[in-house]
Amino acid sequence: MAFLTAGSVDREVALPPLLTVTFLTVDAVAPAGTAAEAFAWVSTAFTTGAAVGAALDGAILDRTGSVVIGFALAPITIGLAATLYKRLTTSLRKA
């Protein structure tokens, strides 16, 4: 995980291992016969997230005119995603 965090500055270094781990995990947890559909959902989520993130970041950069805000959005988004993940996994464990 430390490698992915340190390498996240350069997406060309971090993205391939991250996607590899994601697809291996999906393959391991998907019920038999549903791996292709699970892969499609992962691809859809990744593509949608990238498109929405780029659109929002572009709109914010156009309004503020500061490139710094673009770099500030990444850690904020990661923090929100980590919080959401923790809440979801905690609620699933209780169920």
Secondary structure, 3 states (H helix, E strand, C coil): CHHHHHHCCCHHHHHHHHHHHHHHHHHHHCCCCCHHHHHHHHHHHHHHHHHHHHHHHHHHHHHHCCCHHHHHHHHHHHHHHHHHHHHHHHHHHHC
